[in-house]
Amino acid sequence: MANDGKVKSRIRLTQEQLDRVCERHVRFVEGRPNGARANLPFFDLTGLDLSGRNLTGAHLAGATLQSANLREAVLDHADLYGADLRGADLSGSRLFRTDLRGANVRGATMEGATMVEVDLRDGSFATKSSAGELKVVGFEPGPADMSSAIMANADMARAKLSGSFARQVDFSNSRLVGARLDRVDLRGSNFTNADMQGADLTGADLRGARMDGAKVDQTDLARAIRNDDDAVRHKAAPPPPPPPDPEPAEAAAIGIPAEELSGLLRDHMLWLGTGGKQGRQLDLSGINLEGADLSGKILTLAKGSGVLLRNARLKGAQLQAAKFDGADLRSADLTGADLRGATLDRAILIDARLDRANLGMLTIKAGEKVMRASLVRARMAGASLAEARMKGCDLTMADLTGCDRAGADLEGAILEGTRLGA
């Protein structure tokens, strides 16, 4: 079940203490001195006022926020995995790609909220939060619970709700284009005038739901449970395979001893020096290297799909043409690193330091590489982006001051609050 708030040893903050945390977090987000990320997992924030606060990227996994005031708060990319938001007011708030897996938002008011690509899936299958923090042993929130919540006029395009509880939710006039509603219990919910075009309704229980004026494909609707006969047939049918998730893999990464890593790096150097005749190409795919020191290391042509390098030190590292698709590089230090031609599709570089790094284009046999990544709040002052293909990158609030952007392609990139000064 979703978080019911019953976790031992919660720390209770006063409003004054919480205000100070929020002020330091804003300085952290803006890259100003004396800033610190809001790191409040499992804290008791019941009934406190966070209205209008900028909590982008805050860590609030498992926190109790019952009846809290979060009106017009900015919670983009925040970690609210398993949080208790029962009765909270999030009217007009922003929750772009916010992690709410397994959260309890029963009876919450989210009217007019922007919840594009929010993640409200079942949290029982995750071993980590999306930000990489390990789950607390014994804390298993299970399916997200949205029952009786008010989500009228909300923008939930491409939201993920798979396997969650959402009985008697008010989705009227909401935008659910491309949302994943498969296997969601939506009995008695109100979809009046909602835009549900392209939504996945496979196995969604819509018995008793109001669909007046809803925009929905009849083909999609046919996959849902509309009556008791449908429910019987669906129960008898084998469960369909879950749709592929475009996000980086959430399975727990496997760690390796430092001595073994050193050996892999030596083998890679030999492989590079002999043109592949000796040694072995470095493959860090799926490995947990959180906090590792790889400063100055030569990782040219290395493989690292899904590698966890959060808070890692990669100052001056050589990463030319490395394949780091889906890598987690949050808060990593890549100052002065050479990333020319590196493949970083779907990589997460939120809060990463890329000052004076070289992300320019490198032409090799495979042709030009394209960089699509999340670079929210990344510090890239003085970096080289010459000829870089950054179509679709999220550069929200990133610092590109003094970057060489000659020939860079930023078409379709998100540049909200991005510093582009000379």
N, C-alpha and C positions, 0 to 999 in steps of 0.2 A: 504493500500500500504506500501511498505518498506520505511524505514526512508529516507526522502528527505532533512534532515539536518536542517529543519526549527523548531528549538526549541529555545525558548527565553532564555536569560541570560546565554549563553554559556561562559565559561572561556577560553580565548585564552592563550596558553603557548608559550613561546619562545623556540628555540631549546636548549638553555642553561638550561632553567628550566626543560625541558623534560629529558635531559641527567642526571640531578641530581636525578629526580624521578626514572629513570631506574637503576641508580647506587645503590640507596637505596633498590630498589626491588630485585636486585641480592643478596645483603646482607641478605635480608629477606628470599629469597629462600634457600640460603646456610646456614641459621641459624646463621649468624654472627651478632655481636653487631651493633646497630644503623641502623638496617634494617627496612624497612616499605613497605608494599604491595603497588603496583601501583594502586591507587584508583582514576580513572579519568572518572567517568560516565558523559556523556554529555559534556565533554571538547572539545574544538576546536583544533584539532591537524592537520589541513589541511596542506598537503605538507611537513610535518616534516619528519626527517630521523630517523627511528627505525630499520634500517638494522642490522641484526646480533644480535639484542638485545634479552636477555632472559626475556620474559614476561609471563612465566609460571604462570597460576593462576591469572593474572592481571584482574582488574575490569574496563572494558572499555565499559560497556553497554551504548548504545545511543551516543557514542562518534563520532565526525566527523573526519574521517581519509581520506578524499578525496585526491587522488593523493599522498598519503603518501608513503614513501619508507620503505617497510617491507620485503625486500629481505632477505631470510635465517633467519628471526626472528623465535624465539621459542614461540609459543602461545598455548602450550598444556594446556588444562583445563581452558583457559582464558574465561572470560565472555564478549562476543561481541554482546550480545543480542540487536538487533535493531540498530547496528552501521552502519555508512555511510562510505563504503569503495569504493565508485565509483572511478574508474580509479587508484586505489592503485596498487602497485607492490608487490605481495607476492610470487614471484618466489622462489622456493626452500625453502619456509617456512615450519614450522611444526605446525600443528593444530590438534593434537590428542585430540579427545573428546572436541573440542572447541565449545562453545555455540554461534552459528551465527543465531539463530532463528530470522526471520524477518529482517535480515541484508540486506543492499543494496550493492551488489558487482557488479553492472552493469559495464561492461567494464573493470573490474579488471583483472590483469594478475596473474594467480596462477599456472603457468607452473612448473611442477616438484614438486609441493607442496605435503607434506605428510598430508593427511586429513582423516586419518582412524577414523571412528566413529564420524566425525564432524556432528554437528546438524544444518542443514539449512532448517528446517521446517517452516511452517507458524507460525509466532509469535503472531497472534491475539488471539489464544486460551490460551495463558499463562498469569497467573496473577503475576508470578514472573520470575526472571531470574533463571537459573539452580543453581546459587550460593546462591539463597535465597533472593536477594535484591528485594524489592517491586518495581513494575513498577511505573513510574511517571504518575499521573493522566493526561489523555489527550494524552499520548504517546502510540499510538497503531500502531506499524509498519506494521502489517499484514504479507502477504506472503513474504518470502525472494525473492529477485530479483537478478538473476545471468545472465540476458540477456547480450549477446555479450561478456561474460567473457571468458578468455583463461585458460582452465584447462587441457591442453594437458599434457600427461605423469604424471598426478597426481595420487597419490594412495588414492582412495576414498572408500576403502573397508568398507562395513557396514555403509556407510554414510547415513544420514537421510535427504531426500529432500522433503518429502511428502507435496503436496499442493503448491509447490513453482513455480515461473516463471523462466524458463531457456531457453528462445528462443535464437537460433543461438549461442549456447555455443560450444566452441571447446573442446570436450572430447576425441579427437583422442589419441590413445595409452594409455588412462587412465585405471585405475583398479577400476572397480565398482562392484566387487564381493560382493554379498549379500546386495547391497545398496537398500534403499527404495526410489523408484522413482514413487510410486503410486500417481496418480492425478497431476503429474508435467507437466507443459506446456513446451515440449521439441521441439516444431516445428522449423524445419530448423537447428537443432543442428548436430554437426559432431561427430559420434561415430566410425569413421574409426579405425579398429584394436583395439577397446576397449574391455576389458574383462568384460562382464556383466553377467557372470554365477551366477545364484541364485538371481539375482536382481528382486525386486518386481515391475512389470510394469503395475499393475492393473490400468486401466484408464489413463495411461500416454499418452500424445498426441505426437505421433512421426511422424505426417504428415510432409513430406518434409525432414525428418532427413536422414543423410547419414549413412548407416550401413555396408559399405564395409569392409569385414574382421572382423567384430565384432563377438565375442564369446558370443552367447546368446541362451538360451533354446527356442525352438520354442513354447513350452507350455507357457512360460512366455510372449513371444512376442505376442501370440494370445490374451492376456488379454489387450493389448495396443490398442490405436486408431491409425490406419495406414492410413485411408482415410476418406472422408467425410461421407460415409455410416456408418462407424464405429462410427463416432462422433454423428450421429443422433441416432443410437441404444443406445449408451452410455448415451446420454442425456435423453432418454426415460426410461432407466432402473433405478430402485431405487439404491441410493448410497450404496456401500458395507460398512459393519462396519469397522472402522479403525483397523489395526492389533495391537495386544497388544504391549505395549512399555515395554522393559525389564528394563528401567531405573526407579528409584524411582518416585513415583507419584509427579506431578507438581502442583496439585491443592493447593490452599491456605490453609495452616494449620490454625486450629482454636485455639485461645488463651484462657486461663482460668485465673481467678483472683488468686492472691497468696493465699488467704484464702482457696479457694476451693482446690488448690493443696496441701496445708498443711493437709486438711481433708482427701484427697485421700491417702497421705503418712501415716497418722495415721491408716486409715482403713487397709492399706497394712501390716503394722507392726502387727496389731491384727490378720490378716489373716495368716501371717507367724507363729506367736506365738501360735496359736490354731490349726495349721495344717489344715486350711481352714474351721474350724467349725464356726468361727465368722469373722467379718470384710469382706473385699472384696479385691480380687487380683487387683493390680495396673495395669491400662490399659491406656497408654499414646499415643496410636496409633493415628497418624494424628494430634496431638496437637502441637501448636506453643509454645515452651519453649525457644526461642532464648534468650541467655544471662542469663538464670535462674541460680541461685546458688543452686546446689544440692550437694555441698561438704559434704562428709561423710554420705550421706543418704543411707539407706538400700533399694536397688531396686532389691534385689534377686528375681528371677522368675517373674519379671515384664514384661508386654507386652508393646512394643513401636514401632510397625511397622510404618515406615514413619514419626516418630516423628521428629520435627525440634528442634535440640539442638545446633544450631550454636552459637559459642562463649560462650557456657554454661560452668559453673564451676562445675566439677564433681570430684574434688580432693578427693582421698580416698574413693570414693563411692563404695558400694557393689553391683555389677551387675552380680553376679554369675548366670549362666543359664538364663539370661534375653533374651527376644526375641526382638531384635532391627533391624530386616530386613529392609533394605531401609532407615534407619535413616540418617538424615543429621547432622553429628557431626563435620562439618568443623570448624577448629580453636578452638574446645572445649578443655578444660583443664581436662585431665583424669589422671593427675599425681598420681601415687600410687593407682589407682583404681583396683579393683579385677574384672576382666572380664572372669574368668575361665568358659568355657563352654557357653559363651554368643553367641547367633546366630546373626551374623552381615553380613549376605549375602546381597550383593549389597549396604551395608552402605557406606557412604562417610565420610572419616576421613582425608580429605586433610588438611594439616597444623595443625592437632591435636597434642596435647602434651600427650604422653603416657609414659613419663619417669618413670621408676620403676613400671609400671603397670604390672599386672599379667594376661597374656592372655593364660596361660597354659591350658592343657586339663583337663576337669572335666567329669568323667564318671557318668551318672545318668541313670535312667531307659530307657530313649529314646536312650541311646547309645552315641557314640562320636559325638561331634558337629564339623562342618566344618566352617571355617571362610574364606569368600571371600569378600573382601572389597577394596575400593580405599584408600590407605594410602600414597598418594603422599606427600612427604616432611614431613611426620609425624616424630615427635621426640620421639624415643622409647629407648633412652639410659638407659641401666640397666634394661630394662623390661624382664619379664620371658615369653618366647615363648616355653617353654618345652612341647613337644608332641603336639603343636598347629598344626592344619591342615590349612595351608594357601595357598592351591593350587589356582592358578589363581589370587592371590592378586596383586594389583599394588603398589609396594613399590618404585616407581621411586623417587630417591633423598631422601629417608627416612634415618634417622639416627638410626642404630641398634647397635651402639657402646656399647660394654659390655653386650649385651643381652645374656640370657641363651637360646640357641637354641637347646639344647639336645633333639634329637628325633623329632624336628620340621620338617614338610613336606612343603617345599617351591617349590615343583615341579610345573613348569609352571608359577611361579610368575614372575612378571616384576621387575627386579633388576637393571634397568638402573640408574647408578650414586648412587646406594645405598651404604651407609657406613656400612661395616660389620666388622670393626676393633674390636679387643678384648677390 
